[in-house]
Every structure is written in C-alpha cells, then in structure tokens.
C-alpha cells in the first residue's frame, strides 16, 4: 500500500514544483577525500536496487532546503560516484515531488533482505552524514526523522 508524506509528517514537506528547478546556492567547495578508485563511489559495491533507493532518498533530503551546496555535491560524488551530483540536479528538476514517497516505497519493496537491513541500520547514518556535511538545519533534521520513520514503517509493513 503506497504511503504519502502526510503519513510520515504532520506537515507535508515543502515541495519544489516539477516545472521549476530548485535554486542552487554556490558555496566554496571543501576538499573531500575521494575513494581509492576515483571512477566509482564508496557505495559502488551495494546492490543496484539499494543504490537506487538511497539515491532517491538522498535527492529528497538535499532538495529540502532548496540548496544543493558544493559541499553536498562533493559528498554525493564521493559516495555515489563522480557525476552523481549532476545526476541529482537533473532528477531534482524533473521529479514529481507529490509522488516521491510512493516511489521510495515501491523501491523499498524491491529490496532483498540484506538491502532492507541496510536501509534499517546503515542508511540513517548515511543520510545524517549527508545533511551534516554542510550544516544541519532544524527542518532537515525533522524531515530526516520522518523519512527514517517512513522507511521503518514501510519495511515493517512489508513483512520484514
């Protein structure tokens, strides 16, 4: 059964209209240590379905404050691979925000047991690190808590 953001939070997240591209702020880049193989990200060894849902959740989180800073972009490229930040920007400009949580839910259902366990145990820290990379705002923390709750409830309702 698909869930909506109203199920997760009392107040729906502020959404960027699909026809609009979220404004991106320009912040001086901070050096970040890249993985040993610069052509792949640190998460490259994960299941493709798991990477897909991690990317969608990360896109949702970086779009919350309508700023995808260069610090966040460097973090995304280090974790998901070079060019991933550009991919995120493209996704943000075309995503249907009203269906974002339905899409996350459907992607969660495609995960095997190991990937579901990753989402329950390791993804929260990954998402926290992403939001803290350029300074964590109260709204971001609230939405992160709501996203984690949504993930937990979605996976628990699916029989995990």
C-alpha positions as CSV (number, residue, x, y, z in Angstrom):
1,X,0.0,0.0,0.0
2,X,1.6,3.3,-1.0
3,X,2.2,5.9,1.6
4,X,2.1,9.7,1.3
5,X,4.2,12.3,3.1
6,X,1.2,13.2,5.2
7,X,1.6,9.7,6.7
8,X,5.1,10.5,7.7
9,X,4.9,14.1,8.9
10,X,2.1,16.2,10.3
11,X,3.2,18.9,7.9
12,X,3.9,18.0,4.3
13,X,7.4,18.9,3.2
14,X,7.8,22.0,1.1
15,X,7.9,20.9,-2.4
16,X,9.6,22.2,-5.5
17,X,7.1,22.4,-8.4
18,X,8.1,19.9,-11.1
19,X,8.3,22.7,-13.7
20,X,10.7,24.6,-11.5
21,X,14.3,23.9,-10.8
22,X,15.2,24.3,-7.1
23,X,17.5,27.3,-6.7
24,X,21.0,26.1,-6.0
25,X,23.4,28.2,-3.9
26,X,27.0,28.5,-4.8
27,X,29.3,27.7,-1.9
28,X,33.1,27.4,-2.0
29,X,34.0,23.8,-2.2
30,X,35.5,22.0,0.7
31,X,38.1,19.3,-0.1
32,X,36.8,15.8,0.4
33,X,38.7,12.6,0.4
34,X,37.8,10.6,-2.7
35,X,37.7,6.8,-2.8
36,X,40.8,5.0,-3.9
37,X,39.3,4.3,-7.3
38,X,38.1,7.8,-8.5
39,X,35.8,6.3,-11.1
40,X,33.4,4.7,-8.5
41,X,31.8,5.9,-5.4
42,X,32.2,4.4,-1.9
43,X,28.8,2.8,-2.2
44,X,29.6,1.1,-5.6
45,X,29.6,-2.4,-4.1
46,X,26.0,-2.2,-3.0
47,X,23.1,-3.8,-4.8
48,X,21.8,-1.7,-7.7
49,X,18.2,-1.6,-6.2
50,X,19.6,-0.5,-2.9
51,X,21.7,2.3,-4.6
52,X,18.5,3.4,-6.5
53,X,16.5,3.9,-3.3
54,X,19.5,5.5,-1.5
55,X,19.8,8.0,-4.3
56,X,16.1,8.9,-4.3
57,X,16.1,9.4,-0.6
58,X,19.3,11.5,-0.8
59,X,17.8,13.6,-3.6
60,X,14.7,14.2,-1.4
61,X,17.0,15.2,1.5
62,X,19.3,17.6,-0.4
63,X,16.2,19.3,-2.0
64,X,14.6,20.1,1.3
65,X,16.3,23.4,1.9
66,X,16.3,24.2,-1.9
67,X,20.1,24.4,-1.8
68,X,22.4,21.7,-3.2
69,X,25.7,23.1,-2.0
70,X,29.0,22.3,-3.5
71,X,29.9,20.6,-0.2
72,X,26.8,18.3,-0.6
73,X,27.7,17.8,-4.2
74,X,31.2,16.7,-3.3
75,X,29.8,14.3,-0.7
76,X,27.3,12.8,-3.2
77,X,30.1,12.3,-5.8
78,X,32.3,10.6,-3.2
79,X,29.6,8.3,-2.1
80,X,27.7,7.5,-5.3
81,X,30.5,8.2,-7.9
82,X,31.8,11.1,-9.9
83,X,29.0,12.8,-11.8
84,X,26.3,11.8,-9.4
85,X,25.8,15.3,-8.2
86,X,24.9,16.3,-11.8
87,X,22.5,13.4,-12.0
88,X,20.9,14.6,-8.7
89,X,20.4,18.1,-10.1
90,X,18.8,16.6,-13.2
91,X,16.5,14.4,-11.1
92,X,15.5,17.4,-8.9
93,X,14.4,19.4,-11.9
94,X,12.1,16.6,-13.2
95,X,10.9,14.7,-10.1
96,X,7.2,14.6,-9.2
97,X,7.6,15.6,-5.5
98,X,3.9,14.7,-4.8
99,X,4.8,11.0,-5.6
100,X,8.3,10.9,-4.1
101,X,7.3,8.8,-1.1
102,X,5.3,6.5,-3.3
103,X,8.4,6.0,-5.4
104,X,10.5,5.4,-2.3
105,X,8.0,2.9,-1.0
106,X,7.9,1.0,-4.3
107,X,11.7,0.9,-4.4
108,X,11.9,-0.4,-0.9
109,X,9.7,-3.3,-1.8
110,X,12.2,-4.4,-4.5
111,X,15.0,-4.8,-1.9
112,X,16.2,-8.2,-0.7
113,X,16.6,-8.9,3.0
114,X,20.2,-7.7,3.2
115,X,19.4,-4.5,1.4
116,X,16.3,-3.9,3.6
117,X,18.6,-4.4,6.7
118,X,21.0,-1.8,5.3
119,X,18.1,0.6,4.9
120,X,17.1,0.0,8.6
121,X,20.5,0.0,10.1
122,X,23.1,1.9,8.0
123,X,21.1,4.3,5.8
124,X,20.1,6.6,8.7
125,X,23.7,7.3,9.5
126,X,24.5,7.8,5.8
127,X,21.6,10.3,5.4
128,X,22.6,12.1,8.7
129,X,26.2,12.4,7.3
130,X,24.9,13.9,4.1
131,X,22.8,16.5,5.8
132,X,25.6,17.4,8.3
133,X,28.1,17.8,5.5
134,X,27.1,21.5,5.0
135,X,25.4,22.2,8.4
136,X,22.2,20.6,9.6
137,X,19.1,22.8,9.8
138,X,16.1,22.0,12.0
139,X,13.8,21.4,9.1
140,X,16.3,19.0,7.6
141,X,16.5,17.1,10.9
142,X,12.8,16.9,11.2
143,X,12.4,15.6,7.6
144,X,15.2,13.1,8.1
145,X,13.4,11.7,11.2
146,X,10.2,11.5,9.1
147,X,12.0,9.7,6.3
148,X,13.6,7.2,8.6
149,X,10.2,6.6,10.3
150,X,8.6,6.1,6.8
151,X,11.4,3.6,5.8
152,X,11.0,1.6,9.0
153,X,7.2,1.5,8.8
154,X,7.3,0.6,5.1
155,X,9.7,-2.2,5.5
156,X,7.9,-3.5,8.7
157,X,4.6,-3.5,6.9
158,X,6.0,-5.4,4.0
159,X,6.9,-8.4,6.3
160,X,10.5,-7.6,7.1
